[in-house]
Amino acid sequence: MEEVLAEGAALAGAPYAPAPQLLDLRPASDLYDEVDWHDARAVRASIDDVLDGRRRRGYVPHLSASLLQGDRRRPGADEPATVQVGGSLVVADAEEVASPVSGVVEARGGAGMPLVLRHAVEGQEFWTCWWGLDDTPPVAATVPAGAPLGRAAASEEKDPLGSCVQVQVHRTARMATWPPPRVVPPSARQVWSHLSPDPARLLGFTESPAAVPTIDDVVSVRRRHIARSQRNYYRAPMNLVRGRDVWFHDEDGLAYLDSLNNVTHVGHAEPRVTAAATRQMRKLNTNSRFVYPQIASYVQKLVATLPDPLEVVFLVCSGSEANDLALRIARQVTGRQHIVNIDGAYHGNTGVVTGISPNRYKGPGGAGAPATTHEVVIPDRYRSTYGYDDADAGVKYARDAAAVIERITADGRPRPPSSPSP
Ligand SMILES: Cc1ncc(COP(=O)(O)O)c(C=O)c1O
């Protein structure tokens, strides 16, 4: 049957002219870069741009995930159905859609049910399901190849794709008239690739959408080319292709609330930030030793947010550099070398801050705390020494820290000028 379908275009003699063009709705698609995909009108305008307005003729491939179905995940909710079964022809309202091969109508469709046709080509029987058509032929009618199957149902404002006809191929009448689901969860994609053959060729669509690297591809490149110590989060990582606001999105259109990432302080893909960065990178992108107006206006704005007497900024590129510099300044100014840190902390990856990061010096390959580093326990009322049942937890954590400082000074090291009295 796959061979019959592969010859579909030839059988039907180009069923749709011009052939539909790829409409990539996968989460990584550029289509979503500029729009909020919860806004149906904005998505539709974007799709009209891609499809070149007047002659709307797009094709959304079989088993592709999209952001249009996926909703934000909630604890305990089922895996969302983000993967469409079958291909979708995105057409103009009321456009006539022809049958690519001859068939006999088994169910007329309507009210959310598909039009179902039985086909017999070169001794092979198969069935097609069509959603989104009006004016379909009656049951038992024979529809020759190229004859109309109906008109694309008029779209509503809430339909981000506009008029859209979804087409599935099935191996049995029972599957086709069940009716089969139109979208399924990503974990069911493999099963549906066997249950429902790809209708692309039958519909005259021959483009191959660019492959998005799978999680296995990405992990294996990381393993081979990224330093082993630069580890990734999670034993079973997600293949993240997009971030927006407080959400990450993976290649299957599943959303993950981002409560961990520390890079995007104002949310993912904040439009004002991306616009400003793009504007500036088009003009000038260089280091702080060159002189240019933006560096002055930026520090002025920054300093205006700081309390007196803070008015001098040292610009760096990362948290590691900032902490490294802060530590070096503190040591230089006070003439003291010893520091107190909190167990479990991570302060960055330069040589200096690795020495005050228990997370590093106690981790694999770590050489333990340098003689100048002294830990206090993490004041965490869930997991540490004093819990929520202890009303004096705060005072006790402070007292323990003061004891560590006391021990350092008792060892003959000078007390820092601002340290609390024991
Ligand atoms: C608390 C903390 N300090 C410092 C750093 C180091 O920052 P960067 O990765 O920008 O060097 C990080 C990075 O994760 C951090 O979480």
The ligand as an SDF file (V2000), in Angstrom:
LIG
                    3D

 16 16  0  0  0  0  0  0  0  0999 V2000
   24.5850   31.7240   41.9500 C   0  0  0  0  0  0  0  0  0  0  0  0
   25.4820   31.7680   40.7470 C   0  0  0  0  0  0  0  0  0  0  0  0
   26.6120   32.4750   40.8060 N   0  0  0  0  0  0  0  0  0  0  0  0
   27.4440   32.5230   39.7250 C   0  0  0  0  0  0  0  0  0  0  0  0
   27.1590   31.8490   38.5530 C   0  0  0  0  0  0  0  0  0  0  0  0
   28.1220   31.9220   37.3750 C   0  0  0  0  0  0  0  0  0  0  0  0
   27.6030   32.7030   36.3770 O   0  0  0  0  0  0  0  0  0  0  0  0
   28.0980   32.5500   34.8620 P   0  0  0  0  0  0  0  0  0  0  0  0
   27.6170   31.2210   34.3590 O   0  0  0  0  0  0  0  0  0  0  0  0
   27.4620   33.7200   34.1490 O   0  0  0  0  0  0  0  0  0  0  0  0
   29.6020   32.6380   34.8300 O   0  0  0  0  0  0  0  0  0  0  0  0
   25.9900   31.1240   38.4490 C   0  0  0  0  0  0  0  0  0  0  0  0
   25.6910   30.4070   37.2060 C   0  0  0  0  0  0  0  0  0  0  0  0
   24.8990   29.4820   37.1710 O   0  0  0  0  0  0  0  0  0  0  0  0
   25.1200   31.0610   39.5760 C   0  0  0  0  0  0  0  0  0  0  0  0
   23.9820   30.3520   39.5300 O   0  0  0  0  0  0  0  0  0  0  0  0
  1  2  1  0
  2  3  1  0
  2 15  2  0
  3  4  2  0
  4  5  1  0
  5  6  1  0
  5 12  2  0
  6  7  1  0
  7  8  1  0
  8  9  2  0
  8 10  1  0
  8 11  1  0
 12 13  1  0
 12 15  1  0
 13 14  2  0
 15 16  1  0
M  END
$$$$
